[in-house]
Structure formats: C-alpha cells, structure tokens
C-alpha cells in the first residue's frame, strides 16, 4: 500500500531507522527516491571496492561507511551459468523471477556467450538490457557496463506500436537466418506487458552435470 495505490512494487530504505518500506508500482513507477548503486570493481586495486561485510552504517548520521579493501587480493575469477525459461512473460516479471531465484536476466559478455545463449532459445527471448530510465541510453540490469551488444541492422529502433519509446531488448529466434540471435527493441513503459521467453544468469564456482560454469575476470 502506498497512498491510494494498493499495488506497491518497489522497496526503499528509511533514512531515519534503516527499515524497509514499499511504494510505487507498475502504474505509478515514477515514484522517486535516492539510489544506492552496487557496481562491480576489482578488489584490492580500487580503494572503495569491498565485499559486503565491509560496508557499515553510521548509527548517528545514517551514512553508509565503506572500509578500505587494500589488503584483499585482486583478479579473481567469477563464474556464471544460464537457465532458459520457455514460458513467455513481461520484462519486469522475468527480471523478478530471475532475482527471486538468486540471479538476474542474462546479459552476454562476448560473442562466445552470445552464441551459447542463442543456441538455448526456442522463441524470442529477453536479455537483461533496457533503456527505460533515459531513452536511447541502454544499460545492463546487472549494474555492469554494457561491454558487448549484438544489435540487428537498424537497431536499436526506439519505437513500439504507437510510441517512440521502446525500452526492452529481445534476442531474436530465427534459426538458419542471418539475424538469428540478434537484438531488437520491444515494449515500452506503456506497453510493458510485451511477452517473451527469457534466460536467467546465476553465479557458480564450478561446472556441474546440469550447467556449464562460464568464467570471467572481475
């Protein structure tokens, strides 16, 4: 519950006591609060790069206090694996499903991963890329920089139905055709219910019989 809105979807931290509350929704999504970003970094090479246990909150001021991580070793490897979900749903529901299971909507990091993911899909599938904050400014929902893209010719085309405001990105399913796996914009903040299948991405330490663990440096 948030004012007259009975469909609160977003959570914020109270400045006064640090407790969590909810407000805003898919209808009233413009509800605004300050934002704390978590960004990948190299532990040991960057002064403010820490593991979560080294972040504390000042009890008097409420400020976030970040401890130096200069004693940590850097350059370790982070593994991740992918699970394909065939049932079509909207972008936000797909993101929520991945998040609830401990992951996020998959974002290919390079051409090899792109080819792996496009080999998994059986229909158009969401990737974790969008521009619903600033039109034309696409970002990865992991919080990482968008280091790889696979746009189809003429994309991103920021239009959808009667809106000049396409916000979400799908990987096309056209096996045997040149644009199989290429990225197209779909949906918008008004037509956010555009449905597609999706791929969730999770962290791992080693491969298993069910899932191959891909590694990249962090």
For each residue, the residues with C-beta under 8 A, 3 or more apart:
1: 5 6 8
2: 5 8 22 23 24 25 28 31
3: 23
4:
5: 1 2 8 23 24 25 27 28
6: 1
7: 25 26 27
8: 1 2 5 22 23 24 25
9: 22 24 25 26 29
10: 22 23 24 25 29 31
11: 20 21 22
12: 20 21 22 23 33
13: 18 19 20 36
14: 17 18 19 20 21
15: 62
16: 62
17: 14
18: 13 14 57 62
19: 13 14
20: 11 12 13 14
21: 11 12 14
22: 2 8 9 10 11 12
23: 2 3 5 8 10 12 31
24: 2 5 8 9 10 28 29 30 31
25: 2 5 7 8 9 10 28 29 31
26: 7 9 29 92 192
27: 5 7
28: 2 5 24 25 31
29: 9 10 24 25 26 189
30: 24
31: 2 10 23 24 25 28
32:
33: 12
34:
35:
36: 13 64
37: 143
38: 143
39: 143 144
40: 142 143 144 218
41: 45 46 48 49 218
42: 45 46 49 74 75 218
43: 46 49 50 51 69 72 73 74 76
44: 49 69 70 71 72 73 74 75
45: 41 42 49 74
46: 41 42 43 49 69
47: 68 69 70
48: 41 66 68 69
49: 41 42 43 44 45 46 69
50: 43 53 54 55 66 67 68 69
51: 43 54 69 72
52: 55
53: 50
54: 50 51 66 67 69
55: 50 52 64 65 66 67
56: 64 65 67
57: 18 62 63 64 65
58: 61 62 63 64 65
59: 62
60:
61: 58
62: 15 16 18 57 58 59
63: 57 58
64: 36 55 56 57 58
65: 55 56 57 58
66: 48 50 54 55
67: 50 54 55 56
68: 47 48 50 71
69: 43 44 46 47 48 49 50 51 54 72
70: 44 47
71: 44 68
72: 43 44 51 69
73: 43 44 76
74: 42 43 44 45
75: 42 44 217
76: 43 73 217 218
77: 215 216 217 218
78: 203 215 216 217 218
79: 203 204 205 206 213 214 215
80: 201 202 203 204 213 214 215 216
81: 201 202 204 207 211 212 213 214
82: 106 116 117 120 199 200 201 202 211 214
83: 103 199 200 202 211
84: 120 121 122 125 197 198 199
85: 94 97 197 198 199 200
86: 122 123 197
87: 197
88: 123 195 196 197
89: 93 94 97 195 196 198
90: 93 94 187 192 193 194 195
91: 94 95 105 126 130 167 168 187 192 194 196
92: 26 95 96 192
93: 89 90 96 97
94: 85 89 90 91 97 98 105 126 196 198
95: 91 92 98 99 104 105 128 141
96: 92 93 99 100
97: 85 89 93 94 100 101 198 200
98: 94 95 101 103 104 105 198 200 201
99: 95 96 102 103 104
100: 96 97
101: 97 98 200 202
102: 99 202
103: 83 98 99 200 201 202 203
104: 95 98 99 107 128 141 142 200 201
105: 91 94 95 98 126 127 128 141 198 199 200 201
106: 82 117 127 128 198 199 200 201
107: 104 127 128 129 140 141 142 144 146 201
108: 111 113 114 117 127 148 150
109: 113 147 148 216
110: 113 114 147 148
111: 108 114 115 148 150
112: 115 116
113: 108 109 110 116 117 148 214
114: 108 110 111 117 118 148 150 181
115: 111 112 118 119 181
116: 82 112 113 119 120 214
117: 82 106 108 113 114 120 121 125 127 171 181 199
118: 114 115 121 171 180 181
119: 115 116
120: 82 84 116 117 199
121: 84 117 118 124 125 171 173 181 197 199
122: 84 86 173 197
123: 86 88 173 196 197
124: 121 170 171 172 173 184 186 196 197
125: 84 117 121 170 171 173 196 197 198 199
126: 91 94 105 168 169 170 171 196 197 198 199
127: 105 106 107 108 117 169 170 171 183 199
128: 95 104 105 106 107 140 141 142 201
129: 107 138 139 140 141 146 149 168 169 183
130: 91 138 139 141 167 168 169
131: 134 135 136 137 138 139 156 158 167
132: 167 168 189
133: 137 139
134: 131 137
135: 131 158 165
136: 131 156 158
137: 131 133 134
138: 129 130 131 146 149 156 169
139: 129 130 131 133 146
140: 107 128 129 143 144 145 146
141: 95 104 105 107 128 129 130
142: 40 104 107 128 201
143: 37 38 39 40 140
144: 39 40 107 140 147
145: 140
146: 107 129 138 139 140 149
147: 109 110 144
148: 108 109 110 111 113 114
149: 129 138 146 183
150: 108 111 114 171 181 182 183
151: 155 156 182 183
152: 155 172 179 182 183 184
153: 179
154: 157
155: 151 152 182 183 184 185
156: 131 136 138 151 166 169 183 185
157: 154 166 184 185
158: 131 135 136 164 165 166 185
159: 163 164 165 166 185
160: 163 165 166 167 185 186 187 188 191 194
161: 188 191
162:
163: 159 160 166 188 190 191
164: 158 159
165: 135 158 159 160 188 189 190
166: 156 157 158 159 160 163 185 186 187 188
167: 91 130 131 132 160 185 187 188 189 192
168: 91 126 129 130 132 185 186 187 188 192 194
169: 126 127 129 130 138 156 183 184 185 186
170: 124 125 126 127 183 184 186 196
171: 117 118 121 124 125 126 127 150 181 182 183
172: 124 152 179 180 181 182 183 184
173: 121 122 123 124 125 180
174: 177 179 180
175: 180
176: 180
177: 174 180
178:
179: 152 153 172 174 182
180: 118 172 173 174 175 176 177
181: 114 115 117 118 121 150 171 172
182: 150 151 152 155 171 172 179
183: 127 129 149 150 151 152 155 156 169 170 171 172
184: 124 152 155 157 169 170 172
185: 155 156 157 158 159 160 166 167 168 169
186: 124 160 166 168 169 170 194 196
187: 90 91 160 166 167 168 191 192 193 194
188: 160 161 163 165 166 167 168 191 192 194
189: 29 132 165 167 192
190: 163 165
191: 160 161 163 187 188 194
192: 26 90 91 92 167 168 187 188 189
193: 90 187
194: 90 91 160 168 186 187 188 191
195: 88 89 90
196: 88 89 91 94 123 124 125 126 170 186
197: 84 85 86 87 88 121 122 123 124 125 126
198: 84 85 89 94 97 98 105 106 125 126
199: 82 83 84 85 105 106 117 120 121 125 126 127
200: 82 83 85 97 98 101 103 104 105 106
201: 80 81 82 98 103 104 105 106 107 128 142
202: 80 81 82 83 101 102 103
203: 78 79 80 103
204: 79 80 81 207 208 211 213
205: 79 213
206: 79 213
207: 81 204 211 212 213
208: 204 211 213
209:
210:
211: 81 82 83 204 207 208
212: 81 207
213: 79 80 81 204 205 206 207 208
214: 79 80 81 82 113 116
215: 77 78 79 80
216: 77 78 80 109
217: 75 76 77 78
218: 40 41 42 76 77 78
